[in-house]
Amino acid sequence: MRQKEFKLEQSNSNNYREDEKKYFSDIGNYFQKSSGSFSEKMHAFCRYIPRQSLGHFLARHEIFKEILDIHGSVCDFGVYRGSSFFAWQQLSAIYEPYNHTRKIIGFDSFEGFSDIGEFDENRSDETIELKKPGGMAFSGEDEIRNGIDLMDLNRPLGHMPKGSIVTGALPDSFDSYLDEHPETVISLANFGLGLYGPTVELMRKIKPRLTQGSIVVLEEINQAMWPGETKALAEVFGLNNLSLNRVAFCPQISWFKLGS
Ligand SMILES: C[S@@+](CC[C@H](N)C(=O)[O-])C[C@H]1O[C@@H](n2cnc3c(N)ncnc32)[C@H](O)[C@@H]1O
């Protein structure tokens, strides 16, 4: 298959226009060199945050509102640097400060992509350097845990655990979690692994833990670079059986609600 290295169908620095490349090369310095304390800068965060990142957060916001009346925990499969994982925590803390039964559980090996199997082969003539075993490894697991502790200091009922991290290879680490927490009901499952193997097995495992109204969020559906996630979804839930929703301003993320 023909592979072009510097072009992508999804948002990625490799296919930015010249203006966008300049924006991303300048914005970090602009942030670092701007006047103001951390709090002052964060209060004005819209001055600094790239539109794409804000769009992702706003999409998660739209989706999270759908589970406010749905009981159960959030399972975030693929934490990486915490974009999805901390978004769910912020939103739970803001919208339902007293819902101490909603746990936000992040699963990751922090070792990057596990095996890229035959169903994960690019169906696009484009590729990214990170799509390889070990790609997107992140040795900042402690940073993530420290981030949870810090967030708890500023969270109503912060003395009662909400966010936690389960380190290990999926899907096995999910089995271990369920062994320890047989009470688990899932109101929202976020899939960010991109790969067929662990995704299809996890979908089978979460299915009996969903209730009518639970939501499954998908980061890589209908993307030629990540065909495995669509295949897993089709096999386990069946594309004809669900309404695959999107949020107008965020091209990557899709979601469906069980029972609608
Ligand atoms: C695309 S990133 C997740 C993105 C994240 N949801 C976000 O919002 O930024 C994929 C993550 O999945 C993890 N991962 C991939 N395959 C895995 C597996 N089999 N077991 C555990 N973690 C895995 C990688 O370590 C990586 O951190």
The ligand as a Tripos MOL2 file, in Angstrom:
@<TRIPOS>MOLECULE
LIG
   27    29     1     0     0
SMALL
NO_CHARGES

@<TRIPOS>ATOM
      1 C1         -4.5500    7.4090   21.4990 C.3       1 LIG1
      2 S1         -3.9710    7.1990   23.1400 S.3       1 LIG1
      3 C2         -5.3890    7.5620   24.1440 C.3       1 LIG1
      4 C3         -5.8420    8.9780   24.0030 C.3       1 LIG1
      5 C4         -6.5950    9.5300   25.1970 C.3       1 LIG1
      6 N1         -7.9120    8.9080   25.3520 N.3       1 LIG1
      7 C5         -6.7270   11.0300   25.0950 C.2       1 LIG1
      8 O1         -7.8330   11.5530   25.2750 O.co2     1 LIG1
      9 O2         -5.6860   11.6980   24.8770 O.co2     1 LIG1
     10 C6         -3.8210    5.4690   23.2370 C.3       1 LIG1
     11 C7         -3.3700    4.9640   24.6010 C.3       1 LIG1
     12 O3         -3.7480    3.5950   24.6550 O.3       1 LIG1
     13 C8         -2.7510    2.8690   25.3340 C.3       1 LIG1
     14 N2         -2.8510    1.4630   24.8920 N.ar      1 LIG1
     15 C9         -2.8710    0.9930   23.6170 C.ar      1 LIG1
     16 N3         -3.0290   -0.3340   23.6070 N.ar      1 LIG1
     17 C10        -3.1400   -0.7270   24.9000 C.ar      1 LIG1
     18 C11        -3.3470   -1.9740   25.5580 C.ar      1 LIG1
     19 N4         -3.4950   -3.1120   24.8680 N.pl3     1 LIG1
     20 N5         -3.3940   -1.9910   26.9130 N.ar      1 LIG1
     21 C12        -3.2730   -0.8480   27.6300 C.ar      1 LIG1
     22 N6         -3.0890    0.3710   27.0830 N.ar      1 LIG1
     23 C13        -3.0190    0.4360   25.7260 C.ar      1 LIG1
     24 C14        -1.4560    3.5480   24.9720 C.3       1 LIG1
     25 O4         -0.4620    3.3430   25.9660 O.3       1 LIG1
     26 C15        -1.8870    5.0180   24.8450 C.3       1 LIG1
     27 O5         -1.6330    5.7260   26.0350 O.3       1 LIG1
@<TRIPOS>BOND
     1     1     2 1
     2     2     3 1
     3     2    10 1
     4     3     4 1
     5     4     5 1
     6     5     6 1
     7     5     7 1
     8     7     8 2
     9     7     9 1
    10    10    11 1
    11    11    12 1
    12    11    26 1
    13    12    13 1
    14    13    14 1
    15    13    24 1
    16    14    15 ar
    17    14    23 ar
    18    15    16 ar
    19    16    17 ar
    20    17    18 ar
    21    17    23 ar
    22    18    19 1
    23    18    20 ar
    24    20    21 ar
    25    21    22 ar
    26    22    23 ar
    27    24    25 1
    28    24    26 1
    29    26    27 1
@<TRIPOS>SUBSTRUCTURE
     1 LIG1         1 GROUP 0 **** ****
